[in-house]
Amino acid sequence: MIKQIMVILASYADTEEGYGLLGPQMAATIIQNNTGYECVVVAVGHDFDKELIKKNVIQLVGSERPIIGFSSLGGRPELWELAKELKAEGAITIVGGPQADVDYIGETGWEQHPHRFPGVKDSFSLALQGPAEQLIPFINSRGKEVPEKISGALFPQDGRCRINERDKWNGDFLRKVNWGNLYRLGSSGLEPVSVTSAQVVQQIGCPYAARTVRVSIDYPTNLKDAPFNKRGQISLSLRGCSFCDVARDKGFGGKLSLDNVLAQIINLPEDAEGRKIPFELINEAPLTTLPELLSAIKQQGIEISQIELVSRADWLIMGEEKLRVALKLAKAMKAHVLLSAVGFESFANSILRNLNKGYTVDTNLSAIKLMRQLKEEFPDNWFYTTGDGASHGFIHPTPWDSTETEREMSSIIFAYGLNRDILPKLSTPLIIHHACGLADWVRELEMTEGLTLKRRASTIEWW
């Protein structure tokens, strides 16, 4: 019997050539290792020829009813339209990854409020929330198993959306990724992407998003570039940062074992010098276990080139002692530690509060002082600047900008020289995904103030 091929289409930034896609590539590995299907990932950039993608995908999957997955849609309607056409032409289309469930269902109250995001149910046969191995029985049945039996599945039933309970994350499925299963559309068709930068998962979800808190968010100072003079606050229940669009999706799933993380690192491709390619450690609070991990890597005789970390500003400060121990180990290993992203987000206290960051501008400045100090102590092993490839969080503009916040931020940016090494060339405007905490804030504003803000795909246009 000819082995069938499944394709997972994943959103890919055109500037990220060589950057691995952990989620879809791990899902493809799980499917290939546990079903009768081969599975590959096709990276889809923003400027793509839809008919050419369809032609190459259909040619690859063969004549039987195709099973085509979609991951990390990133609010791109052109991908939803592609899925809708493939579904209409007989393919089974499945959406997975972050926000798969809420984007499938649509925005809260869209049935009563036509301007709200209606979801992408028409584009997909079903959605999957949670781990990829839930699809194994369905794929082994070549798509014939009824959706009712698929854990984590969302699908239409009796005019409503049925949501099956998802399985818990199982570390046994996360030990190994086939980093050679990534392709993109080139001049001669689908061409393999040589992955030169990857990810290793150590922690699933964010501990800051593990509990629900009640928070008061200020009324905006402007919406649609118009002054909003009313003062007041709106009370919300939040998990994590108010703008985070994955906190509700992932919550906090816990850490993987040290053995599991080491297995992933051993499995990474090597660079020209025989060292493991640079990898981001997927862990929102990496410093507590970093010395243990680096020590184990050293003891195993694994040669690494660079480990990349993401951290909140307050957790960076709290982890200073552990970080110094880790940097001494990195020095002995001749490895780089890149602090690739710190969630500063703003340098105005009122905006940090409305973003529910849980810390102040002083926290941000203390973290920056530590980052600069460590560079003096470990110049060959510690990297954190934008010139080193870091991209720290800086959200601007926001709905709460004012003359006072602009003055506060400008004075701090100038006084501490943040443009020199911390701030990106371009800030990121506040993006309000329809399922993040701030979306509840927007909907409350709309109801109480008689507003109607436009939706751009799965995001809410406040600007």
C-alpha positions as CSV (number, residue, x, y, z in Angstrom):
1,M,0.0,0.0,0.0
2,I,1.3,3.5,-0.9
3,K,1.9,5.5,2.2
4,Q,-0.3,8.6,2.3
5,I,1.1,12.0,3.0
6,M,-0.5,14.7,5.2
7,V,0.5,18.3,5.0
8,I,0.5,21.0,7.7
9,L,0.4,24.5,6.4
10,A,2.0,27.1,8.8
11,S,2.2,30.8,8.7
12,Y,5.8,31.9,8.2
13,A,7.4,35.3,8.2
14,D,9.4,35.9,5.1
15,T,12.3,37.3,7.2
16,E,12.6,34.1,9.2
17,E,14.4,32.0,6.7
18,G,16.0,29.0,8.5
19,Y,13.9,29.5,11.6
20,G,12.3,26.3,12.8
21,L,8.6,26.0,13.7
22,L,8.4,23.9,16.8
23,G,4.7,23.5,17.1
24,P,3.8,22.3,13.5
25,Q,7.1,20.4,13.1
26,M,6.6,18.5,16.3
27,A,3.0,17.8,15.3
28,A,4.2,16.5,12.0
29,T,6.7,14.3,13.8
30,I,4.1,12.8,16.1
31,I,1.8,12.1,13.2
32,Q,4.5,10.5,11.1
33,N,5.8,8.3,13.9
34,N,2.4,7.1,15.0
35,T,0.2,6.8,11.9
36,G,0.4,5.3,8.4
37,Y,1.0,8.8,7.1
38,E,4.1,10.7,6.3
39,C,3.7,14.3,7.4
40,V,5.4,17.5,6.2
41,V,5.1,21.2,7.1
42,V,4.8,23.8,4.4
43,A,5.8,27.3,5.5
44,V,3.5,29.9,3.9
45,G,4.9,33.4,3.7
46,H,2.7,36.5,3.4
47,D,3.2,36.9,-0.3
48,F,2.1,33.6,-1.7
49,D,0.3,32.3,-4.8
50,K,-2.8,30.5,-3.6
51,E,-3.3,28.4,-6.7
52,L,0.4,27.4,-6.8
53,I,0.2,26.3,-3.1
54,K,-3.0,24.3,-3.8
55,K,-1.4,22.7,-6.9
56,N,1.7,21.6,-5.0
57,V,-0.1,20.5,-1.9
58,I,-2.7,18.4,-3.8
59,Q,0.1,16.9,-5.9
60,L,2.0,15.9,-2.8
61,V,-0.9,14.4,-0.8
62,G,-2.1,12.2,-3.7
63,S,-5.5,11.1,-5.0
64,E,-7.2,9.9,-1.7
65,R,-9.1,12.4,0.3
66,P,-6.4,14.8,1.5
67,I,-5.9,15.6,5.2
68,I,-4.5,19.1,5.5
69,G,-3.7,20.8,8.8
70,F,-3.3,24.5,9.4
71,S,-1.2,25.9,12.3
72,S,-0.5,29.4,13.6
73,L,-3.0,31.3,11.4
74,G,-1.8,34.6,12.8
75,G,-5.0,36.4,11.9
76,R,-4.4,35.9,8.2
77,P,-7.7,35.7,6.3
78,E,-5.9,34.5,3.1
79,L,-5.1,31.3,4.9
80,W,-8.7,30.8,6.0
81,E,-9.8,31.3,2.4
82,L,-7.3,28.8,1.3
83,A,-8.6,26.3,3.8
84,K,-12.2,27.0,2.8
85,E,-11.4,26.3,-0.9
86,L,-9.6,23.1,-0.1
87,K,-12.5,21.9,2.1
88,A,-15.0,22.7,-0.7
89,E,-12.8,20.7,-3.1
90,G,-13.0,17.6,-0.8
91,A,-10.1,17.9,1.6
92,I,-10.4,17.4,5.4
93,T,-9.1,20.7,6.8
94,I,-8.0,20.8,10.5
95,V,-6.9,23.9,12.4
96,G,-4.6,23.5,15.4
97,G,-2.1,25.5,17.5
98,P,-2.6,28.6,19.7
99,Q,-6.1,30.2,19.5
100,A,-7.4,27.3,17.3
101,D,-10.4,26.8,19.5
102,V,-11.4,30.5,20.0
103,D,-10.8,31.4,16.3
104,Y,-12.9,28.4,15.2
105,I,-15.8,29.3,17.5
106,G,-15.6,33.1,16.9
107,E,-15.8,36.1,19.1
108,T,-18.0,36.2,22.2
109,G,-21.5,37.3,21.2
110,W,-20.9,37.4,17.4
111,E,-24.4,35.9,16.8
112,Q,-26.1,39.0,18.4
113,H,-23.5,41.5,17.2
114,P,-22.8,41.1,13.4
115,H,-19.7,43.4,13.5
116,R,-17.9,40.9,15.7
117,F,-15.5,38.2,14.4
118,P,-17.7,35.2,13.4
119,G,-14.9,32.6,13.5
120,V,-13.6,30.3,10.8
121,K,-15.9,27.3,11.2
122,D,-16.8,27.4,7.5
123,S,-13.1,27.0,6.5
124,F,-12.3,23.9,8.6
125,S,-13.7,20.4,9.0
126,L,-12.8,20.6,12.7
127,A,-10.4,22.4,15.1
128,L,-8.1,20.8,17.6
129,Q,-7.2,22.2,21.0
130,G,-4.3,20.7,22.8
131,P,-1.7,18.1,21.9
132,A,-1.4,16.7,18.3
133,E,-1.4,13.0,19.4
134,Q,-5.2,13.3,19.9
135,L,-5.5,13.1,16.1
136,I,-3.7,9.7,15.8
137,P,-6.8,7.5,15.7
138,F,-8.6,9.9,13.3
139,I,-5.6,9.9,10.9
140,N,-5.1,6.2,11.1
141,S,-8.8,5.8,10.1
142,R,-7.9,8.0,7.0
143,G,-10.4,10.6,8.3
144,K,-13.3,8.2,8.6
145,E,-13.5,8.2,12.4
146,V,-16.4,10.4,13.7
147,P,-15.3,13.6,15.3
148,E,-17.2,12.7,18.5
149,K,-14.4,10.3,19.4
150,I,-11.5,12.8,18.9
151,S,-10.2,14.3,22.2
152,G,-9.8,18.1,22.0
153,A,-11.9,18.4,18.8
154,L,-14.3,21.2,18.0
155,F,-16.9,20.6,15.3
156,P,-20.4,21.5,14.3
157,Q,-23.2,19.3,15.7
158,D,-26.9,20.0,15.6
159,G,-26.4,23.6,14.7
160,R,-24.0,24.3,17.5
161,C,-20.3,23.8,18.1
162,R,-19.4,20.8,20.1
163,I,-16.2,20.9,22.2
164,N,-14.6,17.6,23.3
165,E,-12.5,17.6,26.4
166,R,-8.8,17.8,25.5
167,D,-6.1,15.3,26.7
168,K,-3.3,16.5,29.0
169,W,0.2,17.1,27.6
170,N,2.2,13.9,27.5
171,G,6.0,14.5,27.6
172,D,6.7,11.1,25.9
173,F,5.5,12.6,22.6
174,L,7.7,15.7,22.9
175,R,11.1,14.1,23.1
176,K,12.1,14.3,19.5
177,V,11.3,16.6,16.5
178,N,12.1,15.9,12.9
179,W,13.7,19.2,12.0
180,G,14.0,18.1,8.3
181,N,10.3,18.1,7.6
182,L,9.9,21.9,6.8
183,Y,9.4,23.0,3.2
184,R,8.4,26.3,1.5
185,L,7.3,27.2,-2.0
186,G,10.2,28.0,-4.3
187,S,10.6,28.6,-8.1
188,S,10.7,24.8,-8.7
189,G,7.9,23.9,-6.3
190,L,8.2,22.8,-2.7
191,E,11.8,23.1,-1.5
192,P,13.3,22.0,1.9
193,V,14.2,24.6,4.4
194,S,17.4,24.1,6.2
195,V,16.7,24.9,9.9
196,T,19.5,26.9,11.4
197,S,17.6,28.1,14.6
198,A,15.2,25.9,16.6
199,Q,13.3,25.7,19.8
200,V,13.3,23.3,22.8
201,V,10.3,23.1,25.0
202,Q,10.8,22.9,28.8
203,Q,7.7,24.5,30.1
204,I,4.2,24.6,28.7
205,G,2.3,27.8,29.3
206,C,3.0,30.7,31.6
207,P,2.9,30.5,35.4
208,Y,1.7,34.2,35.5
209,A,-1.4,33.0,33.6
210,A,-2.1,30.1,36.0
211,R,-4.5,32.0,38.2
212,T,-7.4,34.4,37.6
213,V,-7.3,37.9,39.2
214,R,-9.8,40.7,39.3
215,V,-8.3,43.9,37.7
216,S,-9.6,47.4,37.0
217,I,-8.7,48.7,33.5
218,D,-8.9,52.5,32.8
219,Y,-11.2,54.0,30.2
220,P,-9.2,54.8,27.1
221,T,-7.8,58.3,26.5
222,N,-8.4,57.8,22.8
223,L,-10.1,55.5,20.4
224,K,-9.7,55.7,16.6
225,D,-7.3,58.6,17.2
226,A,-10.2,60.6,18.8
227,P,-10.0,61.9,22.4
228,F,-12.1,59.9,24.8
229,N,-12.8,62.3,27.7
230,K,-14.8,60.1,30.0
231,R,-13.0,58.9,33.1
232,G,-13.6,55.6,34.9
233,Q,-12.5,52.0,35.0
234,I,-13.8,48.6,33.9
235,S,-13.4,45.6,36.1
236,L,-12.2,42.4,34.5
237,S,-11.2,38.9,35.4
238,L,-7.8,38.3,33.8
239,R,-5.3,35.4,33.5
240,G,-1.9,36.9,32.8
241,C,-1.2,40.0,30.9
242,S,-4.4,41.7,29.6
243,F,-3.2,41.7,26.0
244,C,-2.0,38.1,26.0
245,D,-3.8,36.0,23.3
246,V,-2.6,32.6,24.5
247,A,-3.0,32.8,28.3
248,R,-6.5,31.4,28.2
249,D,-5.5,28.8,25.6
250,K,-2.5,27.3,27.5
251,G,-2.7,28.5,31.1
252,F,0.1,26.6,32.8
253,G,0.7,23.0,31.9
254,G,3.9,22.5,33.9
255,K,7.5,21.6,33.2
256,L,8.9,18.7,31.3
257,S,11.6,16.5,32.9
258,L,15.3,17.2,32.5
259,D,15.7,13.9,30.7
260,N,13.0,15.0,28.2
261,V,14.6,18.4,27.5
262,L,18.1,16.8,27.1
263,A,16.6,14.4,24.6
264,Q,15.3,17.3,22.5
265,I,18.7,19.1,22.6
266,I,20.5,15.9,21.6
267,N,18.1,15.7,18.6
268,L,18.9,19.2,17.3
269,P,20.8,19.6,14.1
270,E,24.5,20.6,14.3
271,D,26.2,23.6,12.7
272,A,29.4,23.6,10.7
273,E,31.5,23.4,13.8
274,G,29.7,20.3,15.2
275,R,27.7,22.3,17.8
276,K,24.0,22.2,18.2
277,I,22.3,25.0,16.3
278,P,21.1,28.0,18.4
279,F,17.8,27.2,20.1
280,E,15.2,29.1,22.1
281,L,14.3,27.5,25.4
282,I,10.5,27.6,25.6
283,N,10.1,28.5,29.2
284,E,8.5,31.7,30.5
285,A,10.5,31.4,33.7
286,P,13.8,29.8,32.6
287,L,16.2,31.0,35.2
288,T,15.2,28.8,38.1
289,T,16.3,25.6,36.3
290,L,18.9,27.1,33.9
291,P,22.0,26.1,35.9
292,E,20.8,22.6,36.3
293,L,20.1,22.3,32.6
294,L,23.5,23.7,31.5
295,S,25.3,21.5,34.0
296,A,23.5,18.4,32.6
297,I,24.3,19.5,29.0
298,K,28.0,19.8,30.0
299,Q,28.0,16.5,31.8
300,Q,26.4,14.8,28.7
301,G,29.2,16.2,26.5
302,I,26.7,18.0,24.3
303,E,28.2,21.0,22.5
304,I,25.8,23.9,22.2
305,S,26.4,27.2,20.4
306,Q,23.7,29.4,21.9
307,I,20.7,29.2,24.2
308,E,18.0,31.9,23.9
309,L,15.8,32.9,26.8
310,V,12.6,34.9,27.2
311,S,11.7,36.4,30.6
312,R,9.5,38.8,32.5
313,A,11.4,41.7,33.9
314,D,10.6,40.8,37.5
315,W,11.5,37.2,37.1
316,L,14.9,38.3,35.6
317,I,15.7,40.2,38.7
318,M,14.5,37.4,41.1
319,G,16.7,34.9,39.1
320,E,19.9,37.0,39.2
321,E,21.8,34.5,41.4
322,K,20.8,31.5,39.3
323,L,21.6,33.5,36.1
324,R,25.2,34.2,37.3
325,V,25.7,30.5,38.1
326,A,24.4,29.7,34.6
327,L,26.7,32.3,32.9
328,K,29.8,30.8,34.7
329,L,28.8,27.4,33.2
330,A,28.2,28.9,29.8
331,K,31.7,30.5,30.0
332,A,33.2,27.1,30.7
333,M,31.3,25.6,27.8
334,K,32.2,28.5,25.4
335,A,28.5,28.9,24.8
336,H,26.4,32.0,24.3
337,V,23.3,33.0,26.4
338,L,21.0,35.4,24.5
339,L,18.3,37.1,26.4
340,S,16.2,37.4,23.3
341,A,13.1,39.0,24.8
342,V,12.1,40.7,28.0
343,G,8.5,41.8,28.4
344,F,9.1,45.5,29.3
345,E,6.1,46.5,27.2
346,S,6.0,50.1,28.4
347,F,7.9,52.7,30.5
348,A,4.8,54.4,31.8
349,N,3.3,53.0,35.0
350,S,-0.3,53.6,34.2
351,I,0.1,51.7,30.9
352,L,1.9,48.8,32.6
353,R,-1.0,48.6,35.1
354,N,-3.6,48.5,32.3
355,L,-1.6,45.8,30.6
356,N,-1.7,43.9,33.9
357,K,2.1,43.3,33.8
358,G,2.3,43.0,37.6
359,Y,5.3,45.3,37.9
360,T,6.4,48.9,37.5
361,V,8.8,51.0,35.4
362,D,11.3,50.7,38.3
363,T,11.2,46.9,37.8
364,N,12.0,47.4,34.1
365,L,14.9,49.7,34.9
366,S,16.3,47.4,37.5
367,A,16.2,44.6,35.0
368,I,18.0,46.7,32.4
369,K,20.7,47.7,34.9
370,L,21.3,44.0,35.6
371,M,21.4,43.1,31.9
372,R,24.1,45.8,31.3
373,Q,26.1,44.8,34.4
374,L,26.2,41.2,33.3
375,K,27.5,42.2,29.9
376,E,30.5,43.8,31.7
377,E,31.1,40.6,33.7
378,F,30.5,38.1,30.9
379,P,31.3,39.9,27.7
380,D,31.9,36.8,25.6
381,N,28.9,34.8,26.8
382,W,26.0,37.2,27.7
383,F,24.0,38.9,25.0
384,Y,20.9,41.0,25.3
385,T,21.0,44.0,22.9
386,T,18.9,44.6,19.8
387,G,22.2,44.5,17.9
388,D,22.7,40.9,19.2
389,G,19.3,39.9,17.8
390,A,17.1,40.5,20.8
391,S,13.6,41.9,20.4
392,H,12.3,43.2,23.7
393,G,8.7,43.9,24.2
394,F,7.7,47.6,23.7
395,I,4.0,48.2,23.0
396,H,3.2,51.6,21.6
397,P,0.8,53.2,20.8
398,T,-1.9,52.1,23.3
399,P,-5.5,53.3,24.0
400,W,-4.2,55.0,27.2
401,D,-1.5,57.2,25.6
402,S,-1.6,60.9,26.8
403,T,0.7,63.9,27.1
404,E,1.7,62.7,30.5
405,T,2.6,59.1,29.5
406,E,4.5,60.4,26.4
407,R,6.5,62.8,28.6
408,E,7.1,60.1,31.2
409,M,8.4,57.6,28.6
410,S,10.5,60.1,26.7
411,S,12.3,61.3,29.8
412,I,13.1,57.7,30.8
413,I,14.2,56.6,27.3
414,F,16.5,59.6,27.1
415,A,17.8,59.4,30.7
416,Y,18.7,55.7,30.5
417,G,19.7,55.5,26.8
418,L,17.2,52.8,26.0
419,N,17.5,53.5,22.2
420,R,21.1,52.4,22.4
421,D,20.5,48.7,23.3
422,I,17.0,48.0,24.5
423,L,14.3,49.4,22.3
424,P,13.5,47.9,18.9
425,K,13.6,50.2,15.8
426,L,9.8,50.1,15.6
427,S,7.4,49.6,18.5
428,T,4.5,47.2,18.3
429,P,1.0,48.8,18.4
430,L,-1.2,47.2,21.0
431,I,-2.9,44.2,19.3
432,I,-6.2,43.2,20.8
433,H,-7.1,39.6,19.8
434,H,-10.8,38.9,20.1
435,A,-10.2,36.3,22.9
436,C,-7.6,38.1,25.0
437,G,-8.5,39.9,28.3
438,L,-8.7,43.3,26.7
439,A,-11.3,42.1,24.3
440,D,-13.7,41.9,27.2
441,W,-12.8,45.5,28.0
442,V,-13.6,46.5,24.4
443,R,-16.9,44.7,24.4
444,E,-17.9,46.4,27.7
445,L,-17.0,49.8,26.3
446,E,-19.0,49.1,23.2
447,M,-22.1,48.1,25.3
448,T,-21.9,50.9,27.9
449,E,-20.8,53.7,25.5
450,G,-22.7,52.8,22.4
451,L,-19.5,52.2,20.4
452,T,-18.9,49.9,17.4
453,L,-15.2,49.2,16.7
454,K,-14.3,47.4,13.5
455,R,-12.7,44.0,13.4
456,R,-9.8,43.2,11.2
457,A,-9.9,39.4,10.9
458,S,-9.5,38.1,14.5
459,T,-8.3,41.4,16.0
460,I,-10.2,44.5,17.2
461,E,-9.3,47.8,15.6
462,W,-9.1,50.4,18.4
463,W,-6.6,52.7,16.5
